[in-house]
């Protein structure tokens, strides 16, 4: 046997032994996985080949096919990663609340290049960040943002007035997103800019598909492959532009600090006694920009689209607004509490269009779920979107937009675990109350000024996963000045 032949033989033997050791160490995982119904997919790949399409609205369809393989839970594999998928309310409730399934899967969230932010971190690091940053979202702090919400909503109304001269439908997301970003960054980052023509909005929107490509292609988790990929260079182009904006924000905050509100997000991040590293400050700033911008903007755009489709509901919203506030009245916290029907509308839209409609968790120990033992290290894919549209929980009219289903006498008959638009458990969205207040104030200002309609139909709506769920066709509406 020549030296070359010996080398080839040794290499093959090493690879075979490595694979055998890999499978032997995972013997219990495979034994438990074999007992759970679902789809194994291809050897080594699992079902990853189904998520290589460039069309982002195909991802949700593929996830739904996998979920429907078996209920209440279905298994599959993303490469070597064992996965459980579910839309079942009791299973989702247990996963969101179990102490063994609180981790976010690094496989999914670290693909977004925010390794040290709330969305991606786990364990004691998450507990530390959450405890400190919760101070920014106390009831007392939230009330202090109401003047900012009023001001930025009025700015948005002025920008929207430019659309009155055209009969052409437009995507309301652009305006809602700018207003959402303007409100958060002005409030929490003490930084003002014209976000209606902003490089930051362009960076976020243009980098969406790149993030999703990294998430669903596991070979990009291998550093050497990602380092030499064109995707890395594309992502770094946007990332460097984003970092320049973050540096401007931090510099401005150092030169013009908001000392009246020490518990603003940026103030808490930069406070020396909180011991955040530069990487943690950077990634938390990015996390809050993405979360503060996209989740609320998607939710609010969906509400407006539903009201454009349902003119009867829109009129009820207008009637409530006219009854409670005058045309020039500043919206206060006390005033907000009176808007019971607007709140029903928001809740119903969040049921049909939860921004984080598909979310993930990872188990740190074995757990019992739906009469199966689920292995340690399992990735859970939770379809909150499909649960909240299920006729099992919401009746035969589950796909109809009906705010009255949230009236006390109606909602008491619905499984409380079947409605978690902001996720649940200890990792519930940190800013969900902030978002609810902002959306209410925006809607009041909007319908004090405008009415809307649309040619879009509910039955034609598709979704892109970015990884949030956004309507593929956009949120296309026509706007008219109200005749007062």
Secondary structure, DSSP 8 states (H G I E B T S, - for coil): --HHHHHHHHHHHHHHHHHHHHHHHTHHHHHHHHTS-B---BTTTBTGGGG--S-THHHHHHHHHHHTTSSSEEEEEETTEEEEEE--HHHHHHHHH-TTS-B--HHHHGGGS-TTSTTT--HHHHHHHHHHHGGGGSHHHHHHTHHHHHHHHHHHHHHHGGGGG--S-EETHHHHHHHHHHHHHHHHS-----GGG-HHHHHHHHTHHHHHHHHH-GGGGSHHHHHTSHHHHHHHHHHHHHHHHHHHHHHHHHHS--TT-TTSHHHHHH-GGG---HHHHHHHHHHHHHIIIIIHHHHHHHHHHHHHH-HHHHHHHHHHHHHH--TT----HHHHTT-HHHHHHHHHHHHH--TT-EEEEE-SS-EEETTEEE-TT-EEEEEHHHHTT-HHHH-TTTTS--GGGGSHHHHTTS-GGG--TT--GGGS-TTHHHHHHHHHHHHHHHHHHEEEE-S--GGG--EEESSSEEETT--EEEEEE---
